[in-house]
Amino acid sequence: MIFEMKSGVYGVFSSSAHTTWIFPFERVEIYGEHISIFNDEMEAVTYCVGLNVPVEKRDFSTLPIEDRWGYT
């Protein structure tokens, strides 16, 4: 899908499942001007908000599945 934002900037969304049997099977990636964020299944989120900024990773793999997948 291609999205046009109010500012005129375009965004692209692409998703695919089970294209490989290497974990993660599903992943969403979002990129901007020197910014990126992506997830590995519902296990972790990795992001970086600029040049020369450390990459942050939040690991949710130890949470109960109800919390990890947003059911609570």
PyMOL Python script that loads the backbone (N, CA, C, O; Angstrom):
from pymol import cmd

cmd.read_pdbstr("""\
ATOM      1  N   MET A   1       0.839  -1.169   0.000  1.00  0.00           N
ATOM      2  CA  MET A   1       0.000   0.000   0.000  1.00  0.00           C
ATOM      3  C   MET A   1       0.884   1.232   0.000  1.00  0.00           C
ATOM      4  O   MET A   1       1.958   1.237   0.600  1.00  0.00           O
ATOM      5  N   ILE A   2       0.433   2.260  -0.667  1.00  0.00           N
ATOM      6  CA  ILE A   2       1.120   3.540  -0.659  1.00  0.00           C
ATOM      7  C   ILE A   2       0.207   4.551   0.023  1.00  0.00           C
ATOM      8  O   ILE A   2      -0.960   4.694  -0.343  1.00  0.00           O
ATOM      9  N   PHE A   3       0.745   5.248   1.013  1.00  0.00           N
ATOM     10  CA  PHE A   3      -0.006   6.245   1.754  1.00  0.00           C
ATOM     11  C   PHE A   3       0.538   7.625   1.432  1.00  0.00           C
ATOM     12  O   PHE A   3       1.751   7.801   1.322  1.00  0.00           O
ATOM     13  N   GLU A   4      -0.343   8.608   1.279  1.00  0.00           N
ATOM     14  CA  GLU A   4       0.089   9.988   1.153  1.00  0.00           C
ATOM     15  C   GLU A   4      -0.302  10.710   2.437  1.00  0.00           C
ATOM     16  O   GLU A   4      -1.479  10.761   2.794  1.00  0.00           O
ATOM     17  N   MET A   5       0.685  11.266   3.126  1.00  0.00           N
ATOM     18  CA  MET A   5       0.449  11.952   4.385  1.00  0.00           C
ATOM     19  C   MET A   5      -0.049  13.379   4.111  1.00  0.00           C
ATOM     20  O   MET A   5       0.059  13.874   2.990  1.00  0.00           O
ATOM     21  N   LYS A   6      -0.591  14.026   5.134  1.00  0.00           N
ATOM     22  CA  LYS A   6      -1.072  15.400   4.987  1.00  0.00           C
ATOM     23  C   LYS A   6       0.021  16.334   4.493  1.00  0.00           C
ATOM     24  O   LYS A   6      -0.256  17.306   3.789  1.00  0.00           O
ATOM     25  N   SER A   7       1.260  16.042   4.860  1.00  0.00           N
ATOM     26  CA  SER A   7       2.385  16.897   4.459  1.00  0.00           C
ATOM     27  C   SER A   7       2.799  16.676   3.008  1.00  0.00           C
ATOM     28  O   SER A   7       3.643  17.411   2.493  1.00  0.00           O
ATOM     29  N   GLY A   8       2.219  15.673   2.336  1.00  0.00           N
ATOM     30  CA  GLY A   8       2.599  15.350   0.965  1.00  0.00           C
ATOM     31  C   GLY A   8       3.645  14.250   0.870  1.00  0.00           C
ATOM     32  O   GLY A   8       3.968  13.792  -0.226  1.00  0.00           O
ATOM     33  N   VAL A   9       4.176  13.823   2.011  1.00  0.00           N
ATOM     34  CA  VAL A   9       5.162  12.742   2.039  1.00  0.00           C
ATOM     35  C   VAL A   9       4.440  11.417   1.809  1.00  0.00           C
ATOM     36  O   VAL A   9       3.334  11.210   2.308  1.00  0.00           O
ATOM     37  N   TYR A  10       5.071  10.527   1.053  1.00  0.00           N
ATOM     38  CA  TYR A  10       4.498   9.211   0.792  1.00  0.00           C
ATOM     39  C   TYR A  10       5.098   8.171   1.719  1.00  0.00           C
ATOM     40  O   TYR A  10       6.273   8.248   2.080  1.00  0.00           O
ATOM     41  N   GLY A  11       4.292   7.211   2.095  1.00  0.00           N
ATOM     42  CA  GLY A  11       4.742   6.064   2.874  1.00  0.00           C
ATOM     43  C   GLY A  11       4.318   4.795   2.164  1.00  0.00           C
ATOM     44  O   GLY A  11       3.287   4.762   1.491  1.00  0.00           O
ATOM     45  N   VAL A  12       5.111   3.760   2.314  1.00  0.00           N
ATOM     46  CA  VAL A  12       4.814   2.476   1.684  1.00  0.00           C
ATOM     47  C   VAL A  12       4.711   1.421   2.768  1.00  0.00           C
ATOM     48  O   VAL A  12       5.550   1.369   3.668  1.00  0.00           O
ATOM     49  N   PHE A  13       3.696   0.585   2.692  1.00  0.00           N
ATOM     50  CA  PHE A  13       3.506  -0.521   3.631  1.00  0.00           C
ATOM     51  C   PHE A  13       3.507  -1.811   2.835  1.00  0.00           C
ATOM     52  O   PHE A  13       2.759  -1.965   1.870  1.00  0.00           O
ATOM     53  N   SER A  14       4.347  -2.724   3.249  1.00  0.00           N
ATOM     54  CA  SER A  14       4.417  -4.026   2.600  1.00  0.00           C
ATOM     55  C   SER A  14       4.517  -5.079   3.684  1.00  0.00           C
ATOM     56  O   SER A  14       5.295  -4.927   4.626  1.00  0.00           O
ATOM     57  N   SER A  15       3.753  -6.129   3.567  1.00  0.00           N
ATOM     58  CA  SER A  15       3.784  -7.188   4.562  1.00  0.00           C
ATOM     59  C   SER A  15       3.705  -8.535   3.869  1.00  0.00           C
ATOM     60  O   SER A  15       3.009  -8.699   2.867  1.00  0.00           O
ATOM     61  N   SER A  16       4.417  -9.476   4.409  1.00  0.00           N
ATOM     62  CA  SER A  16       4.420 -10.816   3.852  1.00  0.00           C
ATOM     63  C   SER A  16       4.581 -11.805   4.995  1.00  0.00           C
ATOM     64  O   SER A  16       5.332 -11.553   5.937  1.00  0.00           O
ATOM     65  N   ALA A  17       3.894 -12.906   4.917  1.00  0.00           N
ATOM     66  CA  ALA A  17       3.996 -13.929   5.954  1.00  0.00           C
ATOM     67  C   ALA A  17       4.433 -15.242   5.333  1.00  0.00           C
ATOM     68  O   ALA A  17       4.053 -15.573   4.210  1.00  0.00           O
ATOM     69  N   HIS A  18       5.219 -15.967   6.064  1.00  0.00           N
ATOM     70  CA  HIS A  18       5.672 -17.306   5.671  1.00  0.00           C
ATOM     71  C   HIS A  18       6.398 -17.312   4.333  1.00  0.00           C
ATOM     72  O   HIS A  18       6.235 -18.238   3.538  1.00  0.00           O
ATOM     73  N   THR A  19       7.199 -16.280   4.082  1.00  0.00           N
ATOM     74  CA  THR A  19       8.000 -16.281   2.863  1.00  0.00           C
ATOM     75  C   THR A  19       9.264 -17.103   3.057  1.00  0.00           C
ATOM     76  O   THR A  19       9.908 -17.513   2.091  1.00  0.00           O
ATOM     77  N   THR A  20       9.605 -17.334   4.296  1.00  0.00           N
ATOM     78  CA  THR A  20      10.757 -18.167   4.621  1.00  0.00           C
ATOM     79  C   THR A  20      10.467 -18.848   5.951  1.00  0.00           C
ATOM     80  O   THR A  20       9.572 -18.425   6.683  1.00  0.00           O
ATOM     81  N   TRP A  21      11.186 -19.857   6.254  1.00  0.00           N
ATOM     82  CA  TRP A  21      11.013 -20.523   7.542  1.00  0.00           C
ATOM     83  C   TRP A  21      12.112 -20.120   8.506  1.00  0.00           C
ATOM     84  O   TRP A  21      12.386 -20.829   9.474  1.00  0.00           O
ATOM     85  N   ILE A  22      12.743 -18.981   8.244  1.00  0.00           N
ATOM     86  CA  ILE A  22      13.740 -18.424   9.144  1.00  0.00           C
ATOM     87  C   ILE A  22      13.052 -17.354   9.986  1.00  0.00           C
ATOM     88  O   ILE A  22      12.392 -16.470   9.438  1.00  0.00           O
ATOM     89  N   PHE A  23      13.195 -17.421  11.301  1.00  0.00           N
ATOM     90  CA  PHE A  23      12.572 -16.452  12.194  1.00  0.00           C
ATOM     91  C   PHE A  23      13.169 -15.075  11.947  1.00  0.00           C
ATOM     92  O   PHE A  23      14.386 -15.006  11.776  1.00  0.00           O
ATOM     93  N   PRO A  24      12.447 -14.004  11.914  1.00  0.00           N
ATOM     94  CA  PRO A  24      11.015 -13.893  12.109  1.00  0.00           C
ATOM     95  C   PRO A  24      10.255 -14.206  10.823  1.00  0.00           C
ATOM     96  O   PRO A  24      10.703 -13.874   9.726  1.00  0.00           O
ATOM     97  N   PHE A  25       9.123 -14.837  10.973  1.00  0.00           N
ATOM     98  CA  PHE A  25       8.287 -15.179   9.820  1.00  0.00           C
ATOM     99  C   PHE A  25       7.543 -13.954   9.310  1.00  0.00           C
ATOM    100  O   PHE A  25       7.315 -13.821   8.108  1.00  0.00           O
ATOM    101  N   GLU A  26       7.168 -13.072  10.206  1.00  0.00           N
ATOM    102  CA  GLU A  26       6.439 -11.852   9.847  1.00  0.00           C
ATOM    103  C   GLU A  26       7.193 -10.650  10.399  1.00  0.00           C
ATOM    104  O   GLU A  26       7.705 -10.677  11.519  1.00  0.00           O
ATOM    105  N   ARG A  27       7.249  -9.608   9.602  1.00  0.00           N
ATOM    106  CA  ARG A  27       7.987  -8.421  10.009  1.00  0.00           C
ATOM    107  C   ARG A  27       7.380  -7.197   9.333  1.00  0.00           C
ATOM    108  O   ARG A  27       6.982  -7.256   8.169  1.00  0.00           O
ATOM    109  N   VAL A  28       7.312  -6.093  10.062  1.00  0.00           N
ATOM    110  CA  VAL A  28       6.889  -4.817   9.512  1.00  0.00           C
ATOM    111  C   VAL A  28       8.051  -3.850   9.704  1.00  0.00           C
ATOM    112  O   VAL A  28       8.618  -3.754  10.792  1.00  0.00           O
ATOM    113  N   GLU A  29       8.396  -3.138   8.641  1.00  0.00           N
ATOM    114  CA  GLU A  29       9.484  -2.159   8.695  1.00  0.00           C
ATOM    115  C   GLU A  29       8.951  -0.803   8.249  1.00  0.00           C
ATOM    116  O   GLU A  29       8.221  -0.710   7.262  1.00  0.00           O
ATOM    117  N   ILE A  30       9.318   0.246   8.980  1.00  0.00           N
ATOM    118  CA  ILE A  30       8.921   1.605   8.644  1.00  0.00           C
ATOM    119  C   ILE A  30      10.191   2.446   8.592  1.00  0.00           C
ATOM    120  O   ILE A  30      11.006   2.421   9.514  1.00  0.00           O
ATOM    121  N   TYR A  31      10.346   3.189   7.501  1.00  0.00           N
ATOM    122  CA  TYR A  31      11.529   4.022   7.313  1.00  0.00           C
ATOM    123  C   TYR A  31      11.118   5.462   7.083  1.00  0.00           C
ATOM    124  O   TYR A  31      10.092   5.736   6.461  1.00  0.00           O
ATOM    125  N   GLY A  32      11.919   6.371   7.586  1.00  0.00           N
ATOM    126  CA  GLY A  32      11.724   7.792   7.354  1.00  0.00           C
ATOM    127  C   GLY A  32      13.076   8.429   7.125  1.00  0.00           C
ATOM    128  O   GLY A  32      14.060   7.734   6.874  1.00  0.00           O
ATOM    129  N   GLU A  33      13.131   9.734   7.210  1.00  0.00           N
ATOM    130  CA  GLU A  33      14.385  10.436   6.998  1.00  0.00           C
ATOM    131  C   GLU A  33      15.302  10.190   8.198  1.00  0.00           C
ATOM    132  O   GLU A  33      15.144  10.815   9.247  1.00  0.00           O
ATOM    133  N   HIS A  34      16.247   9.288   8.039  1.00  0.00           N
ATOM    134  CA  HIS A  34      17.191   8.878   9.087  1.00  0.00           C
ATOM    135  C   HIS A  34      16.499   8.245  10.285  1.00  0.00           C
ATOM    136  O   HIS A  34      17.026   8.276  11.397  1.00  0.00           O
ATOM    137  N   ILE A  35      15.329   7.676  10.065  1.00  0.00           N
ATOM    138  CA  ILE A  35      14.577   7.017  11.136  1.00  0.00           C
ATOM    139  C   ILE A  35      14.105   5.667  10.625  1.00  0.00           C
ATOM    140  O   ILE A  35      13.688   5.552   9.473  1.00  0.00           O
ATOM    141  N   SER A  36      14.166   4.646  11.468  1.00  0.00           N
ATOM    142  CA  SER A  36      13.602   3.347  11.090  1.00  0.00           C
ATOM    143  C   SER A  36      13.093   2.643  12.342  1.00  0.00           C
ATOM    144  O   SER A  36      13.589   2.847  13.449  1.00  0.00           O
ATOM    145  N   ILE A  37      12.093   1.815  12.121  1.00  0.00           N
ATOM    146  CA  ILE A  37      11.532   0.990  13.184  1.00  0.00           C
ATOM    147  C   ILE A  37      11.047  -0.298  12.545  1.00  0.00           C
ATOM    148  O   ILE A  37      10.467  -0.274  11.459  1.00  0.00           O
ATOM    149  N   PHE A  38      11.279  -1.416  13.205  1.00  0.00           N
ATOM    150  CA  PHE A  38      10.767  -2.686  12.704  1.00  0.00           C
ATOM    151  C   PHE A  38      10.530  -3.643  13.855  1.00  0.00           C
ATOM    152  O   PHE A  38      11.083  -3.491  14.944  1.00  0.00           O
ATOM    153  N   ASN A  39       9.697  -4.629  13.585  1.00  0.00           N
ATOM    154  CA  ASN A  39       9.400  -5.625  14.604  1.00  0.00           C
ATOM    155  C   ASN A  39       9.801  -7.009  14.110  1.00  0.00           C
ATOM    156  O   ASN A  39       9.852  -7.263  12.907  1.00  0.00           O
ATOM    157  N   ASP A  40      10.078  -7.880  15.038  1.00  0.00           N
ATOM    158  CA  ASP A  40      10.327  -9.297  14.772  1.00  0.00           C
ATOM    159  C   ASP A  40       9.178 -10.063  15.398  1.00  0.00           C
ATOM    160  O   ASP A  40       9.130 -10.273  16.609  1.00  0.00           O
ATOM    161  N   GLU A  41       8.238 -10.480  14.528  1.00  0.00           N
ATOM    162  CA  GLU A  41       7.015 -11.105  15.031  1.00  0.00           C
ATOM    163  C   GLU A  41       6.415 -10.155  16.064  1.00  0.00           C
ATOM    164  O   GLU A  41       6.390  -8.944  15.844  1.00  0.00           O
ATOM    165  N   MET A  42       5.946 -10.668  17.155  1.00  0.00           N
ATOM    166  CA  MET A  42       5.478  -9.842  18.267  1.00  0.00           C
ATOM    167  C   MET A  42       6.465  -9.987  19.425  1.00  0.00           C
ATOM    168  O   MET A  42       6.100  -9.820  20.588  1.00  0.00           O
ATOM    169  N   GLU A  43       7.705 -10.296  19.095  1.00  0.00           N
ATOM    170  CA  GLU A  43       8.726 -10.584  20.102  1.00  0.00           C
ATOM    171  C   GLU A  43       9.565  -9.365  20.468  1.00  0.00           C
ATOM    172  O   GLU A  43       9.955  -9.208  21.625  1.00  0.00           O
ATOM    173  N   ALA A  44       9.848  -8.497  19.492  1.00  0.00           N
ATOM    174  CA  ALA A  44      10.750  -7.374  19.748  1.00  0.00           C
ATOM    175  C   ALA A  44      10.478  -6.241  18.769  1.00  0.00           C
ATOM    176  O   ALA A  44       9.969  -6.456  17.669  1.00  0.00           O
ATOM    177  N   VAL A  45      10.828  -5.033  19.191  1.00  0.00           N
ATOM    178  CA  VAL A  45      10.763  -3.849  18.338  1.00  0.00           C
ATOM    179  C   VAL A  45      12.145  -3.197  18.376  1.00  0.00           C
ATOM    180  O   VAL A  45      12.718  -2.990  19.445  1.00  0.00           O
ATOM    181  N   THR A  46      12.666  -2.881  17.197  1.00  0.00           N
ATOM    182  CA  THR A  46      13.968  -2.226  17.077  1.00  0.00           C
ATOM    183  C   THR A  46      13.751  -0.892  16.377  1.00  0.00           C
ATOM    184  O   THR A  46      13.013  -0.811  15.395  1.00  0.00           O
ATOM    185  N   TYR A  47      14.401   0.164  16.891  1.00  0.00           N
ATOM    186  CA  TYR A  47      14.218   1.465  16.262  1.00  0.00           C
ATOM    187  C   TYR A  47      15.455   2.335  16.432  1.00  0.00           C
ATOM    188  O   TYR A  47      16.267   2.134  17.335  1.00  0.00           O
ATOM    189  N   CYS A  48      15.571   3.299  15.543  1.00  0.00           N
ATOM    190  CA  CYS A  48      16.627   4.302  15.599  1.00  0.00           C
ATOM    191  C   CYS A  48      16.024   5.606  15.092  1.00  0.00           C
ATOM    192  O   CYS A  48      15.387   5.631  14.039  1.00  0.00           O
ATOM    193  N   VAL A  49      16.224   6.685  15.837  1.00  0.00           N
ATOM    194  CA  VAL A  49      15.541   7.937  15.516  1.00  0.00           C
ATOM    195  C   VAL A  49      16.467   9.007  14.946  1.00  0.00           C
ATOM    196  O   VAL A  49      16.146  10.193  15.027  1.00  0.00           O
ATOM    197  N   GLY A  50      17.596   8.624  14.377  1.00  0.00           N
ATOM    198  CA  GLY A  50      18.446   9.620  13.742  1.00  0.00           C
ATOM    199  C   GLY A  50      19.864   9.128  13.529  1.00  0.00           C
ATOM    200  O   GLY A  50      20.255   8.067  14.015  1.00  0.00           O
ATOM    201  N   LEU A  51      20.625   9.923  12.793  1.00  0.00           N
ATOM    202  CA  LEU A  51      22.032   9.615  12.581  1.00  0.00           C
ATOM    203  C   LEU A  51      22.799   9.756  13.892  1.00  0.00           C
ATOM    204  O   LEU A  51      22.471  10.603  14.723  1.00  0.00           O
ATOM    205  N   ASN A  52      23.808   8.932  14.067  1.00  0.00           N
ATOM    206  CA  ASN A  52      24.667   8.979  15.253  1.00  0.00           C
ATOM    207  C   ASN A  52      23.888   8.810  16.557  1.00  0.00           C
ATOM    208  O   ASN A  52      24.299   9.303  17.608  1.00  0.00           O
ATOM    209  N   VAL A  53      22.768   8.112  16.474  1.00  0.00           N
ATOM    210  CA  VAL A  53      21.950   7.817  17.649  1.00  0.00           C
ATOM    211  C   VAL A  53      21.974   6.296  17.840  1.00  0.00           C
ATOM    212  O   VAL A  53      21.833   5.557  16.866  1.00  0.00           O
ATOM    213  N   PRO A  54      22.149   5.824  19.061  1.00  0.00           N
ATOM    214  CA  PRO A  54      22.181   4.374  19.255  1.00  0.00           C
ATOM    215  C   PRO A  54      20.871   3.698  18.833  1.00  0.00           C
ATOM    216  O   PRO A  54      19.790   4.267  18.985  1.00  0.00           O
ATOM    217  N   VAL A  55      20.983   2.506  18.313  1.00  0.00           N
ATOM    218  CA  VAL A  55      19.818   1.703  17.966  1.00  0.00           C
ATOM    219  C   VAL A  55      19.244   1.135  19.260  1.00  0.00           C
ATOM    220  O   VAL A  55      19.976   0.595  20.090  1.00  0.00           O
ATOM    221  N   GLU A  56      17.945   1.261  19.422  1.00  0.00           N
ATOM    222  CA  GLU A  56      17.260   0.756  20.621  1.00  0.00           C
ATOM    223  C   GLU A  56      16.500  -0.508  20.256  1.00  0.00           C
ATOM    224  O   GLU A  56      15.944  -0.602  19.162  1.00  0.00           O
ATOM    225  N   LYS A  57      16.471  -1.475  21.151  1.00  0.00           N
ATOM    226  CA  LYS A  57      15.688  -2.690  20.938  1.00  0.00           C
ATOM    227  C   LYS A  57      14.916  -2.987  22.206  1.00  0.00           C
ATOM    228  O   LYS A  57      15.479  -3.033  23.300  1.00  0.00           O
ATOM    229  N   ARG A  58      13.621  -3.188  22.044  1.00  0.00           N
ATOM    230  CA  ARG A  58      12.753  -3.561  23.165  1.00  0.00           C
ATOM    231  C   ARG A  58      12.340  -5.006  22.968  1.00  0.00           C
ATOM    232  O   ARG A  58      11.743  -5.354  21.950  1.00  0.00           O
ATOM    233  N   ASP A  59      12.652  -5.836  23.927  1.00  0.00           N
ATOM    234  CA  ASP A  59      12.367  -7.264  23.839  1.00  0.00           C
ATOM    235  C   ASP A  59      11.117  -7.578  24.664  1.00  0.00           C
ATOM    236  O   ASP A  59      11.076  -7.309  25.865  1.00  0.00           O
ATOM    237  N   PHE A  60      10.108  -8.146  24.019  1.00  0.00           N
ATOM    238  CA  PHE A  60       8.862  -8.490  24.688  1.00  0.00           C
ATOM    239  C   PHE A  60       8.665  -9.995  24.782  1.00  0.00           C
ATOM    240  O   PHE A  60       7.590 -10.458  25.161  1.00  0.00           O
ATOM    241  N   SER A  61       9.688 -10.757  24.443  1.00  0.00           N
ATOM    242  CA  SER A  61       9.552 -12.218  24.345  1.00  0.00           C
ATOM    243  C   SER A  61       9.260 -12.887  25.674  1.00  0.00           C
ATOM    244  O   SER A  61       8.750 -14.008  25.689  1.00  0.00           O
ATOM    245  N   THR A  62       9.564 -12.242  26.791  1.00  0.00           N
ATOM    246  CA  THR A  62       9.325 -12.870  28.090  1.00  0.00           C
ATOM    247  C   THR A  62       7.940 -12.546  28.660  1.00  0.00           C
ATOM    248  O   THR A  62       7.541 -13.112  29.678  1.00  0.00           O
ATOM    249  N   LEU A  63       7.209 -11.642  28.009  1.00  0.00           N
ATOM    250  CA  LEU A  63       5.858 -11.314  28.481  1.00  0.00           C
ATOM    251  C   LEU A  63       4.893 -12.440  28.144  1.00  0.00           C
ATOM    252  O   LEU A  63       5.120 -13.181  27.187  1.00  0.00           O
ATOM    253  N   PRO A  64       3.821 -12.581  28.914  1.00  0.00           N
ATOM    254  CA  PRO A  64       2.781 -13.541  28.530  1.00  0.00           C
ATOM    255  C   PRO A  64       2.227 -13.182  27.145  1.00  0.00           C
ATOM    256  O   PRO A  64       2.174 -12.006  26.785  1.00  0.00           O
ATOM    257  N   ILE A  65       1.828 -14.160  26.395  1.00  0.00           N
ATOM    258  CA  ILE A  65       1.372 -13.934  25.009  1.00  0.00           C
ATOM    259  C   ILE A  65       0.215 -12.946  24.939  1.00  0.00           C
ATOM    260  O   ILE A  65       0.120 -12.195  23.969  1.00  0.00           O
ATOM    261  N   GLU A  66      -0.669 -12.922  25.938  1.00  0.00           N
ATOM    262  CA  GLU A  66      -1.788 -11.991  25.944  1.00  0.00           C
ATOM    263  C   GLU A  66      -1.298 -10.546  25.976  1.00  0.00           C
ATOM    264  O   GLU A  66      -1.858  -9.684  25.298  1.00  0.00           O
ATOM    265  N   ASP A  67      -0.253 -10.277  26.763  1.00  0.00           N
ATOM    266  CA  ASP A  67       0.323  -8.939  26.833  1.00  0.00           C
ATOM    267  C   ASP A  67       1.125  -8.619  25.586  1.00  0.00           C
ATOM    268  O   ASP A  67       1.029  -7.517  25.045  1.00  0.00           O
ATOM    269  N   ARG A  68       1.912  -9.574  25.132  1.00  0.00           N
ATOM    270  CA  ARG A  68       2.784  -9.372  23.974  1.00  0.00           C
ATOM    271  C   ARG A  68       1.975  -9.083  22.721  1.00  0.00           C
ATOM    272  O   ARG A  68       2.382  -8.252  21.909  1.00  0.00           O
ATOM    273  N   TRP A  69       0.865  -9.732  22.547  1.00  0.00           N
ATOM    274  CA  TRP A  69       0.061  -9.573  21.335  1.00  0.00           C
ATOM    275  C   TRP A  69      -1.050  -8.542  21.499  1.00  0.00           C
ATOM    276  O   TRP A  69      -1.871  -8.370  20.599  1.00  0.00           O
ATOM    277  N   GLY A  70      -1.083  -7.850  22.647  1.00  0.00           N
ATOM    278  CA  GLY A  70      -1.989  -6.734  22.828  1.00  0.00           C
ATOM    279  C   GLY A  70      -3.425  -7.101  23.199  1.00  0.00           C
ATOM    280  O   GLY A  70      -4.349  -6.327  22.949  1.00  0.00           O
ATOM    281  N   TYR A  71      -3.611  -8.265  23.789  1.00  0.00           N
ATOM    282  CA  TYR A  71      -4.965  -8.660  24.175  1.00  0.00           C
ATOM    283  C   TYR A  71      -5.384  -8.089  25.514  1.00  0.00           C
ATOM    284  O   TYR A  71      -6.564  -8.138  25.861  1.00  0.00           O
ATOM    285  N   THR A  72      -4.427  -7.538  26.287  1.00  0.00           N
ATOM    286  CA  THR A  72      -4.784  -6.988  27.603  1.00  0.00           C
ATOM    287  C   THR A  72      -4.680  -5.486  27.581  1.00  0.00           C
ATOM    288  O   THR A  72      -4.939  -4.833  28.592  1.00  0.00           O
TER     289      THR A  72
END
""", "prot")
cmd.dss("prot")
cmd.show_as("cartoon", "prot")
cmd.util.cbc("prot")
cmd.orient("prot")
